Amino acid sequence: MHSKKIGKFQGQIETAFKEAISDIDVKVKKLFKMLRVMSHLTAAGIRKLDGYPAFQLLYVLVNLVFLHIKGIGEFSQRNLTALSEAQKDAYYRFKNRDYSWRSFHWRLVCYMAVLLKWKKQKKNQSYFVLDATCLPKRGQKIEEVSYVYDPGQGKSIPGFELLTLLLVNSQSYYPLDFGYHFSKDKGKHYRPARPAHPTSSLARRLKEAGVSKLDLSLQMLQRALAKGIKAGYVLFDRWFTSPKFMKALRDLRLHGIGRLKQDATLYLYKERWFTLKGLYQLKKSDLVLDKELGYQLARAEVVCSNGLAGAIIFSKGYQEPDLEKLPGAKLAPTPKWAAFFSTDISLSAGEVVKKYMSRWSIEVFFKEAKTMLGLGKDQSRAFAAQVCSITLTFLRYNLLAFLQAQNDSHITIGGIFRELESEMGILNHHQKIISFFRQIVLKTLEIINQFLDAPENFQDYIDIISNYFNIIPLCQGCET
């Protein structure tokens, strides 16, 4: 019998396991191939890093949420080599690199638009939705963290304010773009990000974070229009609704619909100037029940001080869902009436309110992205890694939305997530099994190898192996 030492063993069990993984995550792999993710990465300059293709690293990072893995450290501890042989340092370097993630994401979105035939969607039934959300951060050494106001908690907390642009159409809703807005209140633990080059992607992100949210919103809308993404209306809440912002939307040939604040802004109605509250007192006797919506509505065509013409719709009984409200948080008082402004004066009162209600989709997006897809959960210190993390969340959501549109069914984004989660969850079970059998096989080979120079008495080998099986804790009491 030869005495050559046995090297690394690739057994049938491990091979079968790797083949099984290709069936488990077949949907995600098909999506990556169908959407040409590798080509978009290459075109955006996101290429091979330290011997591991960017495509492979991105693929693993996207799938972590489906495996209920909180981060790279936990992924490395589980030793899921069937997904990738890359070690945790490769992932950290990948996330911390100053890549052009916005370029990659827009290339992917534009390709999705072609496959889903967005240009054939009716323009007046497609909407851009703008809103901001707070991402709390507990790590004191995370770059660019400042104190931002969190409406859910009713106070300022350390974190980021994320401004998001969403597209809503008859198929689903898709996150298109995002930007950060930093507060002037930096706090004593503030750490600035330091881009390697003044023209890098990270430097541009930091520069745009210094402008107002309204200007940043217009920049995102301009990018969407330049990429060929069309919509008839822009929907937004009270924070964005001002004559100046809506006039800027008309300059972009977009109509705006937003909820109004009860402030000192004046509106010209029948040759008289009114505040919003004063105009409501005048029009409340005209409120008529809309049977479809269940609200009492009244309409008034007005002109703003900057010459912008529009229609104000008053509603009694309107109440928005607050999906981001934390359990136990103080409830906001229910307003007796609400008012909406539309730059499209051809719409009836009911049409304006129905279109505005499509804005709720961004609240659903924030809730699902935070609870299921890891939005704001990354605690990496580098600001570049935070940008990468948000892009990964947007990518996951768009993959689910693309699946939903492909299936042409009424299943929700959350339903598709749980379906993928269930399929990928099998990986954890299989990994435990293969880890157990790997211990047995490797120890068996080690024992056999020690006796290769002994007399050829195979029964002795079997007895030794059997005795070893009996002392393995996982095998004790196991009939198989």
C-alpha positions as CSV (number, residue, x, y, z in Angstrom):
1,M,0.0,0.0,0.0
2,H,1.4,3.5,-0.9
3,S,2.2,5.9,1.8
4,K,1.6,9.2,-0.1
5,K,0.0,11.8,2.1
6,I,-3.6,12.8,1.0
7,G,-4.0,16.4,0.1
8,K,-7.2,18.6,0.0
9,F,-10.2,16.3,-0.6
10,Q,-13.1,17.3,-2.8
11,G,-15.7,14.7,-2.0
12,Q,-19.0,13.9,-3.6
13,I,-21.0,15.5,-0.7
14,E,-19.3,18.9,-1.2
15,T,-19.8,18.7,-4.9
16,A,-23.5,17.8,-4.5
17,F,-23.9,20.7,-2.1
18,K,-22.4,23.2,-4.5
19,E,-24.7,21.9,-7.2
20,A,-27.7,22.3,-4.8
21,I,-26.8,25.9,-4.2
22,S,-27.2,26.7,-7.9
23,D,-30.8,25.5,-7.6
24,I,-31.5,27.3,-4.3
25,D,-30.6,30.8,-5.5
26,V,-31.5,30.2,-9.1
27,K,-33.8,33.2,-9.2
28,V,-31.1,35.6,-8.0
29,K,-28.5,34.2,-10.4
30,K,-31.0,34.4,-13.3
31,L,-31.8,38.0,-12.4
32,F,-28.1,39.0,-12.3
33,K,-27.6,37.4,-15.7
34,M,-30.9,38.8,-17.2
35,L,-30.1,42.3,-16.0
36,R,-26.5,42.2,-17.1
37,V,-25.2,43.2,-13.7
38,M,-21.6,42.2,-14.6
39,S,-21.6,44.5,-17.6
40,H,-23.0,47.4,-15.6
41,L,-20.3,46.9,-13.0
42,T,-17.6,46.9,-15.6
43,A,-19.0,50.0,-17.4
44,A,-19.1,51.9,-14.1
45,G,-15.5,51.1,-13.4
46,I,-16.2,48.6,-10.6
47,R,-13.9,45.8,-11.5
48,K,-11.7,42.9,-10.1
49,L,-10.3,43.5,-6.6
50,D,-7.5,41.5,-5.0
51,G,-8.2,38.5,-7.2
52,Y,-11.9,38.3,-6.6
53,P,-14.3,39.6,-9.3
54,A,-16.5,42.5,-8.2
55,F,-19.5,40.6,-9.6
56,Q,-18.9,37.7,-7.1
57,L,-18.5,40.0,-4.1
58,L,-21.6,42.0,-5.0
59,Y,-23.6,38.8,-5.5
60,V,-22.7,37.6,-2.0
61,L,-23.4,41.0,-0.4
62,V,-26.8,41.2,-2.1
63,N,-27.8,37.7,-0.8
64,L,-26.8,38.3,2.9
65,V,-30.3,39.6,3.8
66,F,-32.0,36.5,2.4
67,L,-29.7,34.3,4.6
68,H,-30.5,36.4,7.7
69,I,-26.8,37.3,8.0
70,K,-26.3,40.7,9.6
71,G,-22.8,41.5,8.2
72,I,-19.6,40.4,6.7
73,G,-18.2,39.3,10.0
74,E,-21.0,36.8,10.6
75,F,-20.8,35.6,7.0
76,S,-17.1,34.8,7.5
77,Q,-17.8,33.0,10.8
78,R,-20.3,30.7,9.0
79,N,-17.6,29.8,6.4
80,L,-20.1,29.7,3.5
81,T,-17.4,28.9,1.0
82,A,-19.9,27.5,-1.4
83,L,-21.0,31.0,-2.2
84,S,-17.5,32.5,-2.3
85,E,-13.9,31.7,-1.2
86,A,-13.3,35.4,-0.5
87,Q,-12.3,36.3,3.0
88,K,-13.9,39.2,5.0
89,D,-11.0,41.6,4.2
90,A,-11.9,41.4,0.5
91,Y,-15.5,42.5,1.2
92,Y,-14.4,45.3,3.5
93,R,-12.0,46.7,0.9
94,F,-14.7,46.3,-1.8
95,K,-17.2,48.3,0.3
96,N,-14.7,51.0,1.4
97,R,-13.5,51.7,-2.2
98,D,-14.6,55.0,-3.7
99,Y,-16.6,53.4,-6.6
100,S,-19.1,55.2,-8.8
101,W,-22.2,53.4,-7.4
102,R,-24.6,56.0,-8.8
103,S,-23.3,55.2,-12.3
104,F,-23.8,51.5,-11.8
105,H,-27.3,51.9,-10.4
106,W,-28.5,54.1,-13.1
107,R,-27.2,51.8,-15.8
108,L,-29.1,48.9,-14.1
109,V,-32.3,51.0,-13.8
110,C,-32.1,52.1,-17.5
111,Y,-31.7,48.5,-18.6
112,M,-34.7,47.5,-16.5
113,A,-36.7,50.3,-18.1
114,V,-36.0,48.8,-21.5
115,L,-36.9,45.2,-20.4
116,L,-40.1,46.4,-18.6
117,K,-41.0,48.8,-21.5
118,W,-41.5,51.8,-19.2
119,K,-41.8,54.1,-22.3
120,K,-45.1,52.4,-23.1
121,Q,-46.5,53.3,-19.7
122,K,-49.0,56.1,-19.7
123,K,-47.2,59.2,-18.7
124,N,-50.1,60.6,-16.6
125,Q,-50.1,57.3,-14.6
126,S,-46.4,57.4,-13.8
127,Y,-45.1,59.4,-10.9
128,F,-41.8,60.6,-9.4
129,V,-42.1,60.5,-5.6
130,L,-39.7,62.5,-3.3
131,D,-39.3,62.0,0.4
132,A,-36.6,61.9,3.1
133,T,-36.1,59.4,5.9
134,C,-33.8,59.3,8.9
135,L,-31.2,56.6,9.3
136,P,-30.0,56.4,12.9
137,K,-26.3,55.6,13.6
138,R,-25.0,54.5,16.9
139,G,-21.3,54.2,16.0
140,Q,-19.4,57.3,17.2
141,K,-16.6,56.8,14.6
142,I,-18.8,56.6,11.5
143,E,-17.9,59.4,9.0
144,E,-20.2,62.3,8.3
145,V,-22.7,61.5,11.0
146,S,-24.6,64.6,12.2
147,Y,-27.7,65.3,14.3
148,V,-30.8,65.0,12.2
149,Y,-34.5,65.3,13.1
150,D,-36.3,61.9,13.3
151,P,-40.1,62.5,13.0
152,G,-40.7,58.9,14.2
153,Q,-39.1,59.7,17.6
154,G,-39.9,63.4,17.6
155,K,-36.3,64.5,18.3
156,S,-32.9,64.9,16.8
157,I,-30.6,61.9,16.8
158,P,-27.2,61.1,15.3
159,G,-27.5,59.6,11.8
160,F,-28.1,60.5,8.2
161,E,-31.0,62.1,6.4
162,L,-31.5,60.2,3.2
163,L,-33.4,61.9,0.3
164,T,-34.9,59.4,-2.1
165,L,-36.4,59.5,-5.6
166,L,-38.9,56.8,-6.4
167,L,-40.7,55.9,-9.7
168,V,-44.2,54.6,-9.3
169,N,-46.1,53.1,-12.3
170,S,-48.7,50.5,-13.0
171,Q,-46.2,47.7,-12.6
172,S,-44.6,48.5,-9.2
173,Y,-42.4,51.2,-7.7
174,Y,-38.6,51.5,-8.1
175,P,-36.0,53.5,-6.2
176,L,-34.1,55.5,-8.7
177,D,-31.7,57.8,-6.9
178,F,-30.7,59.0,-3.4
179,G,-28.7,61.7,-1.8
180,Y,-27.6,62.7,1.7
181,H,-28.5,65.8,3.6
182,F,-26.2,66.7,6.5
183,S,-27.1,68.8,9.4
184,K,-25.0,71.7,10.7
185,D,-25.1,70.2,14.1
186,K,-22.2,67.8,13.8
187,G,-21.7,66.8,17.4
188,K,-18.5,66.3,19.4
189,H,-17.7,62.9,17.8
190,Y,-18.0,64.2,14.2
191,R,-15.5,62.6,11.7
192,P,-15.3,64.0,8.2
193,A,-14.9,61.7,5.2
194,R,-11.7,62.4,3.2
195,P,-12.0,61.5,-0.6
196,A,-8.8,60.6,-2.3
197,H,-9.6,62.9,-5.2
198,P,-11.6,66.1,-5.4
199,T,-13.5,64.9,-8.5
200,S,-14.2,61.4,-7.2
201,S,-17.6,59.9,-6.8
202,L,-17.4,60.3,-3.0
203,A,-16.3,63.9,-3.3
204,R,-19.3,64.7,-5.5
205,R,-21.6,63.0,-2.9
206,L,-20.2,65.1,-0.2
207,K,-20.5,68.3,-2.2
208,E,-24.2,67.7,-3.1
209,A,-24.9,67.0,0.6
210,G,-24.1,70.6,1.3
211,V,-27.0,72.0,-0.8
212,S,-30.6,72.3,0.3
213,K,-33.0,69.4,0.0
214,L,-35.0,71.2,-2.6
215,D,-31.9,71.8,-4.8
216,L,-30.8,68.2,-4.3
217,S,-34.3,67.0,-5.3
218,L,-34.2,69.0,-8.5
219,Q,-30.7,67.5,-9.3
220,M,-32.1,64.0,-8.9
221,L,-35.1,64.8,-11.1
222,Q,-32.9,66.3,-13.8
223,R,-30.8,63.1,-13.8
224,A,-33.8,60.9,-14.1
225,L,-35.1,63.0,-17.1
226,A,-31.7,63.0,-18.7
227,K,-31.7,59.1,-18.5
228,G,-35.0,59.0,-20.4
229,I,-37.2,58.1,-17.3
230,K,-40.6,59.8,-17.9
231,A,-43.4,60.6,-15.5
232,G,-46.3,63.0,-15.6
233,Y,-46.2,64.2,-11.9
234,V,-43.9,64.7,-9.0
235,L,-45.5,63.8,-5.6
236,F,-44.2,65.1,-2.3
237,D,-45.3,66.0,1.3
238,R,-45.6,69.3,3.0
239,W,-41.9,69.9,3.5
240,F,-41.3,70.2,-0.2
241,T,-44.4,72.1,-1.2
242,S,-43.6,75.7,-1.9
243,P,-44.3,78.1,-4.8
244,K,-40.6,78.3,-5.6
245,F,-40.1,74.5,-5.8
246,M,-43.3,73.9,-7.8
247,K,-42.3,76.7,-10.2
248,A,-38.9,74.9,-10.7
249,L,-40.8,71.7,-11.5
250,R,-42.8,73.5,-14.2
251,D,-39.5,74.7,-15.7
252,L,-38.6,71.0,-16.0
253,R,-42.0,70.4,-17.7
254,L,-43.2,68.4,-14.8
255,H,-46.4,68.8,-12.8
256,G,-46.3,68.8,-9.0
257,I,-48.8,67.6,-6.5
258,G,-48.1,68.2,-2.8
259,R,-49.7,68.7,0.5
260,L,-49.7,72.2,1.8
261,K,-48.5,73.6,5.1
262,Q,-50.7,76.0,7.1
263,D,-48.2,78.9,7.0
264,A,-48.2,82.6,5.9
265,T,-47.9,81.9,2.2
266,L,-50.4,84.0,0.2
267,Y,-52.6,82.8,-2.7
268,L,-54.6,85.0,-5.1
269,Y,-58.2,83.9,-5.4
270,K,-60.8,86.0,-7.1
271,E,-58.6,89.1,-6.9
272,R,-58.0,88.8,-3.2
273,W,-55.0,87.4,-1.3
274,F,-55.6,84.7,1.3
275,T,-53.5,82.5,3.6
276,L,-54.3,78.9,3.3
277,K,-56.4,79.0,6.5
278,G,-58.3,82.0,5.4
279,L,-59.1,80.4,2.0
280,Y,-60.4,77.3,3.8
281,Q,-62.7,79.4,5.9
282,L,-64.1,80.8,2.6
283,K,-64.4,77.5,0.8
284,K,-65.4,75.1,3.6
285,S,-69.1,75.6,2.8
286,D,-68.4,74.2,-0.7
287,L,-67.2,70.8,0.6
288,V,-68.9,67.9,-1.2
289,L,-68.5,64.2,-0.3
290,D,-66.5,62.2,-2.9
291,K,-68.2,58.8,-2.6
292,E,-65.2,56.9,-4.1
293,L,-62.6,58.5,-1.7
294,G,-64.9,59.0,1.3
295,Y,-63.6,62.5,1.9
296,Q,-65.4,65.9,1.6
297,L,-63.6,68.0,-1.1
298,A,-63.6,71.5,-2.3
299,R,-61.5,73.1,-5.1
300,A,-60.2,76.6,-5.7
301,E,-58.0,77.8,-8.6
302,V,-55.3,80.3,-7.4
303,V,-52.2,82.1,-8.4
304,C,-49.1,82.2,-6.2
305,S,-47.0,85.3,-5.6
306,N,-44.4,84.2,-8.2
307,G,-47.1,84.0,-10.9
308,L,-47.5,80.2,-10.7
309,A,-51.1,79.1,-11.4
310,G,-52.5,76.1,-9.7
311,A,-55.5,74.5,-7.9
312,I,-55.9,74.1,-4.2
313,I,-58.0,71.1,-3.0
314,F,-59.4,71.1,0.5
315,S,-60.2,67.8,2.1
316,K,-62.0,67.0,5.3
317,G,-61.4,63.6,6.8
318,Y,-58.1,62.9,5.0
319,Q,-55.5,61.0,7.1
320,E,-52.2,59.7,6.0
321,P,-50.8,56.3,7.3
322,D,-47.7,56.8,9.4
323,L,-45.8,53.6,8.6
324,E,-42.5,54.7,10.1
325,K,-44.0,55.6,13.5
326,L,-42.1,53.6,16.2
327,P,-44.2,51.5,18.7
328,G,-45.1,53.5,21.7
329,A,-44.3,56.9,20.0
330,K,-46.6,59.8,20.6
331,L,-49.4,60.0,18.0
332,A,-49.6,63.2,16.0
333,P,-53.0,65.0,16.4
334,T,-55.4,64.3,13.5
335,P,-55.9,67.5,11.5
336,K,-59.5,68.6,10.9
337,W,-58.7,69.3,7.3
338,A,-55.9,69.0,4.7
339,A,-55.0,71.0,1.6
340,F,-53.2,69.9,-1.6
341,F,-51.7,72.0,-4.4
342,S,-51.7,70.9,-8.0
343,T,-49.9,72.7,-10.9
344,D,-52.2,70.8,-13.3
345,I,-55.4,72.8,-13.2
346,S,-57.2,70.4,-15.5
347,L,-57.5,67.8,-12.7
348,S,-60.7,67.5,-10.6
349,A,-60.5,67.6,-6.9
350,G,-60.9,63.8,-6.6
351,E,-58.2,63.2,-9.3
352,V,-55.7,65.3,-7.4
353,V,-56.2,63.5,-4.1
354,K,-56.1,60.1,-5.8
355,K,-52.9,60.9,-7.5
356,Y,-51.4,62.3,-4.3
357,M,-52.2,59.0,-2.5
358,S,-49.6,57.3,-4.7
359,R,-47.1,59.1,-2.6
360,W,-47.8,56.6,0.1
361,S,-45.7,54.1,-1.9
362,I,-42.5,55.7,-0.7
363,E,-43.5,55.2,2.9
364,V,-44.1,51.5,2.2
365,F,-40.7,51.4,0.4
366,F,-38.9,52.9,3.5
367,K,-40.6,50.5,5.8
368,E,-39.9,47.4,3.7
369,A,-36.3,48.5,2.9
370,K,-35.6,49.0,6.6
371,T,-37.2,45.9,8.0
372,M,-36.2,43.4,5.2
373,L,-33.5,44.7,3.0
374,G,-31.0,46.3,5.4
375,L,-31.6,50.0,4.8
376,G,-29.6,52.0,7.4
377,K,-28.4,48.9,9.2
378,D,-24.7,49.0,8.0
379,Q,-22.4,50.2,10.8
380,S,-19.2,50.6,8.7
381,R,-17.1,53.6,9.6
382,A,-16.3,54.7,6.1
383,F,-18.8,57.0,4.4
384,A,-17.9,55.2,1.1
385,A,-19.2,51.9,2.7
386,Q,-22.4,53.7,3.7
387,V,-23.0,54.7,0.1
388,C,-22.3,51.1,-1.0
389,S,-24.8,49.8,1.5
390,I,-27.6,52.1,0.4
391,T,-26.9,51.1,-3.2
392,L,-27.1,47.4,-2.3
393,T,-30.5,48.0,-0.6
394,F,-31.8,49.8,-3.7
395,L,-30.5,47.0,-5.9
396,R,-32.2,44.3,-3.8
397,Y,-35.5,46.3,-3.9
398,N,-35.3,46.7,-7.7
399,L,-34.6,43.0,-8.1
400,L,-37.7,42.2,-6.2
401,A,-39.7,44.8,-8.1
402,F,-38.4,43.4,-11.4
403,L,-39.5,39.9,-10.3
404,Q,-42.9,41.2,-9.4
405,A,-43.3,42.9,-12.8
406,Q,-42.1,39.7,-14.6
407,N,-44.6,37.5,-12.7
408,D,-47.4,40.0,-13.6
409,S,-49.1,38.9,-10.4
410,H,-50.6,40.6,-7.3
411,I,-47.9,39.3,-5.0
412,T,-46.3,42.0,-2.9
413,I,-42.6,43.0,-2.7
414,G,-42.6,41.5,0.8
415,G,-44.1,38.3,-0.4
416,I,-41.4,37.9,-3.1
417,F,-38.8,38.7,-0.4
418,R,-40.1,36.0,1.9
419,E,-40.2,33.5,-1.0
420,L,-36.5,34.2,-1.8
421,E,-35.7,34.2,1.9
422,S,-37.2,30.7,2.2
423,E,-35.2,29.4,-0.7
424,M,-31.9,30.9,0.4
425,G,-32.6,29.8,4.0
426,I,-32.2,26.2,2.9
427,L,-28.5,27.1,2.5
428,N,-28.1,27.5,6.2
429,H,-29.5,24.0,6.8
430,H,-27.4,22.4,4.0
431,Q,-24.3,24.2,5.3
432,K,-24.7,22.7,8.7
433,I,-25.0,19.2,7.2
434,I,-22.0,19.6,5.0
435,S,-20.0,21.0,7.9
436,F,-20.8,17.9,9.9
437,F,-19.9,15.5,7.1
438,R,-16.8,17.4,6.3
439,Q,-15.6,16.8,9.8
440,I,-16.3,13.1,9.5
441,V,-14.6,12.7,6.1
442,L,-11.5,14.7,6.9
443,K,-11.0,12.9,10.2
444,T,-11.5,9.6,8.5
445,L,-8.9,10.4,5.9
446,E,-6.6,11.6,8.6
447,I,-6.9,8.3,10.5
448,I,-6.5,6.2,7.3
449,N,-3.5,8.2,6.3
450,Q,-1.8,7.5,9.6
451,F,-2.0,3.7,9.0
452,L,-1.0,3.6,5.3
453,D,2.3,2.1,6.2
454,A,0.7,-0.5,8.5
455,P,0.0,-4.1,7.4
456,E,-2.8,-4.5,5.0
457,N,-5.6,-5.3,7.4
458,F,-8.5,-3.2,6.3
459,Q,-10.8,-4.4,9.1
460,D,-8.5,-2.7,11.6
461,Y,-9.1,0.6,9.8
462,I,-12.8,0.1,9.8
463,D,-12.8,-0.6,13.6
464,I,-10.8,2.5,14.3
465,I,-13.0,4.7,12.2
466,S,-16.2,3.2,13.7
467,N,-14.8,3.8,17.2
468,Y,-14.1,7.5,16.3
469,F,-17.6,8.0,15.0
470,N,-19.0,6.8,18.3
471,I,-17.2,9.6,20.3
472,I,-18.3,12.4,18.0
473,P,-21.1,14.3,20.0
474,L,-23.2,14.9,16.9
475,C,-23.3,11.1,16.2
476,Q,-24.1,10.0,19.7
477,G,-27.6,8.6,19.8
478,C,-28.0,8.9,16.0
479,E,-29.4,5.8,14.4
480,T,-28.0,6.7,10.9
